[in-house]
Amino acid sequence: SAGAEVISKNLSVMGELNPMIPGVRVNAIFGFCDIRDFTFATEGLQQDVMIFVNKIAEITHRHVVQSGGHPNKNIGDAFLVVWKLKSGKNTNSSGDLQKELFDSSLMCMQRVINDIRQAGNLASFLKDDSIMSSAWASSLANYNVAMGVGLHKGWAIEGAIGSKVKIDASYLSPHVNLASRLETATKKYRVPLLMSESFFGGLSGSIQSTCRRCDRVSFKGSTDPMVIYHQDLEPLPSLQSPPQNHAELLEITSWDEKTETSYRGLIKDAQSKLQSDNELVQREVYDALFNSYLDKDWKRCKIFCHLWLQRFPGDDIVHCLVEQLQQHNFECPETWPGFHALTKE
């Protein structure tokens, strides 16, 4: 494994461990995974929480290894996994020619998310491996096992951290932290997986066509804004489960007769595209929606959001965008820098 390879560099010919060896700079894909509502599960399962975590670890590690990656860190309810990118004469340092590995890492994490989701509630997931506390049994029966994932590509220093008493193979870099912050942001955008702009750029065109922009953001500790992406695994028409506030979302994105007159051509064109059976044509409306948002034309964006939610009421990404823009009454502030600062992530 990658960990054994790293540690072996710190062993002398006689087998003596020497932690004082410089690390190596590598380019890699970093995946950060986190078990949803872990504290709640821990309180209910008590000592059996180890069984719970290790069953999730088995699913995660198996898929990562099969995709050409390496499990690196298990941090309680979180896992860091790594896919190292090649460098050399035939591959540039950014890994742009290794699209198969980018595609494989994304598909790997989607399989992990799907396998864990299919397990259903906690009782079903653990089956005969755990005896739940009677005081928690009814609550845990409604606990659906789920995981959030952040994917990012960047550099890191690979090496051994510790002493002769305890040593671990580690990757030190702000890019590792960024993968973690992307995972944290999945809760805000109500999706199981988010990927960075640099990771998205490494994907093949066919996989990129299944992804959508979620937002343009800056993360805590970074001044450079980036577009973040989500992948639609199912066709867009599957987004039909409206939230409880769906009627309210349609109401706040509605428009008056003056707007109807001014944007009549745009509205008819968007409606026609949304009724198409061609998903690529439907996605043209979403691209126009997102471009209007970035171009600070939030009134136009509001119209696209309304039409989109009429057609795809279960789209959490647009739900989040509407709720954000509503805070400013769909009028872009003059001081808006063109991105959202996620200071908590």
C-alpha positions as CSV (number, residue, x, y, z in Angstrom):
1,S,0.0,0.0,0.0
2,A,1.0,3.7,-0.3
3,G,1.4,3.9,3.5
4,A,3.8,0.9,3.6
5,E,5.8,2.4,0.7
6,V,6.2,5.7,2.6
7,I,7.2,4.2,5.9
8,S,9.7,1.9,4.2
9,K,11.7,4.9,3.1
10,N,12.2,5.7,6.8
11,L,13.7,2.3,7.5
12,S,17.5,1.7,7.5
13,V,19.1,-1.5,6.1
14,M,19.1,-2.8,9.6
15,G,15.4,-2.1,10.0
16,E,15.8,0.8,12.4
17,L,13.1,3.5,12.1
18,N,14.3,7.1,11.3
19,P,11.5,9.6,11.2
20,M,13.9,12.5,10.4
21,I,13.8,12.1,6.6
22,P,12.4,14.8,4.2
23,G,9.1,14.2,2.5
24,V,8.5,14.1,-1.2
25,R,6.2,16.5,-3.2
26,V,3.6,14.6,-5.1
27,N,0.5,15.5,-7.2
28,A,-2.6,13.6,-6.3
29,I,-6.3,13.4,-6.1
30,F,-7.6,13.7,-2.5
31,G,-10.9,12.4,-1.4
32,F,-12.3,13.3,2.0
33,C,-15.2,11.2,3.3
34,D,-17.3,11.9,6.4
35,I,-20.1,9.8,8.0
36,R,-23.3,11.9,8.4
37,D,-24.6,12.5,11.9
38,F,-21.9,10.4,13.5
39,T,-22.2,11.8,17.0
40,F,-25.9,10.7,17.1
41,A,-24.9,7.1,16.0
42,T,-22.0,7.0,18.5
43,E,-24.3,7.9,21.5
44,G,-26.8,5.2,20.5
45,L,-24.3,2.4,19.6
46,Q,-21.8,3.0,22.3
47,Q,-19.0,0.3,22.0
48,D,-20.6,-1.1,18.8
49,V,-19.8,2.1,17.0
50,M,-16.5,0.4,16.1
51,I,-18.4,-2.2,14.1
52,F,-20.4,0.5,12.4
53,V,-17.3,2.5,11.4
54,N,-15.3,-0.6,10.3
55,K,-18.2,-1.7,8.0
56,I,-18.2,1.6,6.3
57,A,-14.4,1.5,6.1
58,E,-14.5,-1.9,4.4
59,I,-16.9,-0.6,1.8
60,T,-14.8,2.6,1.3
61,H,-11.4,1.0,1.2
62,R,-12.5,-1.8,-1.1
63,H,-13.7,0.5,-3.8
64,V,-10.8,2.9,-3.4
65,V,-8.2,0.1,-3.9
66,Q,-10.1,-1.3,-6.9
67,S,-10.1,2.1,-8.5
68,G,-6.3,2.4,-8.2
69,G,-6.3,4.6,-5.1
70,H,-5.0,4.2,-1.5
71,P,-6.7,4.6,1.8
72,N,-4.6,6.9,3.9
73,K,-6.2,8.1,7.2
74,N,-9.0,6.9,9.3
75,I,-10.0,9.8,11.6
76,G,-13.0,8.6,13.6
77,D,-15.9,9.3,11.4
78,A,-13.8,10.5,8.4
79,F,-11.5,8.9,5.8
80,L,-8.8,10.4,3.6
81,V,-8.1,8.5,0.4
82,V,-5.5,9.3,-2.3
83,W,-5.0,8.6,-5.9
84,K,-1.4,9.5,-6.8
85,L,-0.9,11.1,-10.3
86,K,2.1,10.2,-12.4
87,S,4.7,12.7,-13.5
88,G,7.4,12.4,-16.0
89,K,8.2,13.0,-19.7
90,N,4.9,11.7,-21.0
91,T,2.6,13.2,-18.3
92,N,2.7,16.9,-17.2
93,S,2.7,17.9,-13.6
94,S,-1.0,18.7,-13.5
95,G,-2.1,15.2,-14.4
96,D,-4.2,16.5,-17.3
97,L,-3.4,13.4,-19.4
98,Q,-4.6,11.0,-16.7
99,K,-8.3,11.4,-17.2
100,E,-9.0,7.7,-16.6
101,L,-7.8,8.0,-13.0
102,F,-9.9,11.1,-12.4
103,D,-13.0,9.4,-13.9
104,S,-12.2,6.2,-11.9
105,S,-11.8,8.1,-8.6
106,L,-15.2,9.9,-9.1
107,M,-17.0,6.7,-10.0
108,C,-15.4,5.0,-7.0
109,M,-16.7,7.6,-4.5
110,Q,-20.2,7.5,-6.2
111,R,-20.2,3.7,-5.7
112,V,-19.2,4.1,-2.0
113,I,-22.0,6.6,-1.5
114,N,-24.5,4.4,-3.3
115,D,-23.5,1.2,-1.4
116,I,-23.8,2.9,1.9
117,R,-27.1,4.5,1.0
118,Q,-28.6,1.2,-0.2
119,A,-28.0,-0.2,3.2
120,G,-30.9,1.9,4.5
121,N,-31.3,2.6,8.2
122,L,-28.8,1.7,10.9
123,A,-30.6,-1.5,12.0
124,S,-30.5,-2.8,8.4
125,F,-26.8,-1.8,7.9
126,L,-25.6,-3.6,11.1
127,K,-28.0,-6.5,11.0
128,D,-26.7,-9.1,13.4
129,D,-23.5,-7.4,14.2
130,S,-24.8,-5.1,16.9
131,I,-27.3,-5.0,19.7
132,M,-28.8,-1.5,20.0
133,S,-29.6,0.1,23.3
134,S,-33.3,-0.2,23.9
135,A,-33.4,3.5,24.9
136,W,-32.0,4.4,21.4
137,A,-33.5,1.7,19.3
138,S,-36.5,3.6,18.0
139,S,-34.4,6.7,17.2
140,L,-31.7,4.7,15.5
141,A,-34.2,2.9,13.4
142,N,-34.8,6.2,11.6
143,Y,-31.1,6.9,11.2
144,N,-30.3,6.5,7.5
145,V,-26.6,5.7,7.0
146,A,-25.0,8.2,4.6
147,M,-21.7,9.7,3.7
148,G,-20.5,13.1,2.3
149,V,-17.5,13.3,0.0
150,G,-15.2,16.1,-1.2
151,L,-12.8,15.6,-4.2
152,H,-9.9,17.9,-5.1
153,K,-6.6,17.7,-7.1
154,G,-3.4,19.3,-6.0
155,W,0.0,18.8,-4.6
156,A,1.1,17.6,-1.1
157,I,4.2,16.6,0.8
158,E,4.2,12.8,1.2
159,G,6.1,11.5,4.1
160,A,6.2,9.9,7.6
161,I,5.0,12.0,10.6
162,G,5.8,11.0,14.1
163,S,8.7,9.5,16.1
164,K,10.3,6.1,16.7
165,V,7.5,5.4,19.1
166,K,4.6,6.1,16.7
167,I,4.8,7.0,13.0
168,D,2.2,7.4,10.2
169,A,2.3,8.0,6.5
170,S,0.8,11.4,5.9
171,Y,0.1,14.0,3.2
172,L,0.6,17.6,4.3
173,S,-0.9,20.4,2.1
174,P,-3.6,23.0,2.0
175,H,-5.0,20.9,-0.8
176,V,-5.8,18.1,1.6
177,N,-7.6,20.6,3.8
178,L,-9.5,21.8,0.8
179,A,-10.9,18.3,0.1
180,S,-12.1,18.3,3.7
181,R,-13.8,21.7,3.3
182,L,-15.5,20.6,0.1
183,E,-17.0,17.7,2.0
184,T,-18.2,20.0,4.7
185,A,-19.9,22.2,2.1
186,T,-21.9,19.2,0.8
187,K,-24.2,19.7,3.8
188,K,-24.9,23.3,2.8
189,Y,-25.7,22.4,-0.8
190,R,-27.6,19.3,0.2
191,V,-25.7,16.9,-2.1
192,P,-23.6,13.9,-1.2
193,L,-20.5,14.9,-3.2
194,L,-18.8,18.1,-4.3
195,M,-15.7,18.5,-6.5
196,S,-13.3,21.3,-7.0
197,E,-12.7,23.1,-10.3
198,S,-9.2,21.6,-10.6
199,F,-10.6,18.1,-10.1
200,F,-13.4,18.7,-12.6
201,G,-10.8,19.9,-15.2
202,G,-9.2,16.4,-15.1
203,L,-12.3,14.5,-16.0
204,S,-13.1,13.2,-19.4
205,G,-15.6,15.2,-21.5
206,S,-18.2,12.4,-21.3
207,I,-18.1,12.6,-17.5
208,Q,-18.0,16.4,-17.4
209,S,-21.2,16.4,-19.3
210,T,-23.0,14.7,-16.3
211,C,-21.8,17.4,-13.9
212,R,-23.2,20.8,-13.0
213,R,-21.8,23.9,-11.4
214,C,-23.2,24.5,-7.9
215,D,-21.6,27.8,-6.9
216,R,-18.5,29.9,-7.1
217,V,-17.0,30.1,-3.6
218,S,-13.9,30.8,-1.6
219,F,-13.1,28.6,1.4
220,K,-11.7,29.5,4.8
221,G,-7.9,29.8,4.6
222,S,-7.9,30.6,0.8
223,T,-8.3,33.8,-1.1
224,D,-8.8,32.2,-4.5
225,P,-12.4,31.6,-5.5
226,M,-13.3,28.5,-7.4
227,V,-16.4,26.9,-9.1
228,I,-17.6,23.8,-7.3
229,Y,-19.3,21.0,-9.1
230,H,-21.8,18.2,-8.5
231,Q,-22.5,15.1,-10.6
232,D,-26.0,14.1,-11.6
233,L,-26.0,10.3,-11.6
234,E,-29.6,10.0,-12.6
235,P,-31.3,11.8,-15.6
236,L,-32.6,15.3,-14.7
237,P,-36.3,14.2,-15.0
238,S,-35.7,12.1,-11.9
239,L,-35.5,15.3,-9.8
240,Q,-39.3,15.2,-9.2
241,S,-39.6,15.1,-5.4
242,P,-40.4,18.6,-4.3
243,P,-39.4,19.9,-0.9
244,Q,-42.0,21.0,1.7
245,N,-41.4,24.7,0.7
246,H,-41.7,24.1,-3.0
247,A,-44.8,26.3,-3.4
248,E,-43.0,29.1,-1.5
249,L,-40.0,28.8,-3.8
250,L,-42.2,29.2,-6.8
251,E,-43.9,32.1,-5.3
252,I,-40.8,34.0,-4.4
253,T,-39.4,33.4,-7.9
254,S,-42.5,34.5,-9.7
255,W,-42.7,37.8,-11.7
256,D,-45.1,40.6,-12.6
257,E,-46.7,41.5,-16.0
258,K,-44.0,44.1,-16.8
259,T,-41.3,41.4,-16.4
260,E,-43.4,39.0,-18.4
261,T,-43.5,41.5,-21.3
262,S,-39.8,42.3,-21.1
263,Y,-38.6,38.7,-21.0
264,R,-41.3,37.0,-23.1
265,G,-38.9,35.7,-25.7
266,L,-36.5,34.4,-23.1
267,I,-39.3,32.7,-21.1
268,K,-40.7,30.9,-24.2
269,D,-37.3,29.7,-25.3
270,A,-36.4,28.3,-21.9
271,Q,-39.8,26.6,-21.6
272,S,-39.4,25.0,-25.0
273,K,-35.9,23.7,-24.0
274,L,-37.1,22.4,-20.7
275,Q,-39.9,20.4,-22.4
276,S,-37.3,18.8,-24.7
277,D,-36.5,15.1,-24.3
278,N,-32.8,15.9,-24.9
279,E,-31.1,16.4,-21.6
280,L,-28.2,18.4,-23.2
281,V,-30.8,20.9,-24.4
282,Q,-32.4,21.0,-20.9
283,R,-28.9,21.7,-19.4
284,E,-28.6,24.8,-21.7
285,V,-31.3,26.4,-19.4
286,Y,-29.3,25.5,-16.3
287,D,-26.1,27.0,-17.9
288,A,-28.0,30.2,-18.7
289,L,-29.4,30.2,-15.1
290,F,-25.9,29.9,-13.6
291,N,-24.3,32.3,-16.0
292,S,-26.9,34.9,-15.1
293,Y,-26.0,34.4,-11.4
294,L,-22.3,34.9,-12.1
295,D,-23.0,37.9,-14.4
296,K,-24.8,39.5,-11.5
297,D,-28.1,39.6,-13.4
298,W,-30.1,38.1,-10.6
299,K,-33.4,39.2,-11.9
300,R,-32.8,37.1,-15.0
301,C,-31.5,34.3,-12.9
302,K,-34.7,34.4,-10.8
303,I,-36.8,33.7,-13.9
304,F,-34.7,30.8,-14.9
305,C,-34.9,29.4,-11.4
306,H,-38.7,29.6,-11.5
307,L,-38.9,27.8,-14.8
308,W,-36.3,25.2,-13.7
309,L,-38.1,24.4,-10.5
310,Q,-41.4,24.0,-12.3
311,R,-39.8,21.3,-14.5
312,F,-37.4,19.8,-11.9
313,P,-39.0,20.5,-8.4
314,G,-36.6,18.2,-6.6
315,D,-33.4,20.0,-7.5
316,D,-31.7,20.8,-4.2
317,I,-28.9,22.8,-6.0
318,V,-31.4,25.4,-7.3
319,H,-33.3,25.4,-4.0
320,C,-30.1,26.5,-2.3
321,L,-29.4,29.2,-4.9
322,V,-32.9,30.6,-4.6
323,E,-32.6,30.8,-0.9
324,Q,-29.3,32.6,-1.2
325,L,-30.5,35.2,-3.7
326,Q,-33.7,35.7,-1.8
327,Q,-31.7,37.2,1.0
328,H,-30.9,40.1,-1.3
329,N,-34.4,40.2,-2.9
330,F,-32.7,39.0,-6.1
331,E,-30.8,42.3,-6.4
332,C,-27.1,41.7,-6.7
333,P,-25.2,44.0,-4.2
334,E,-22.7,46.3,-5.8
335,T,-20.1,45.0,-3.4
336,W,-20.7,41.3,-4.3
337,P,-17.2,40.1,-5.5
338,G,-18.6,37.4,-7.8
339,F,-18.4,34.5,-5.3
340,H,-19.7,33.4,-1.9
341,A,-17.2,33.3,1.0
342,L,-17.8,30.1,2.9
343,T,-16.1,31.2,6.1
344,K,-17.4,28.3,8.2
345,E,-16.2,25.6,5.8
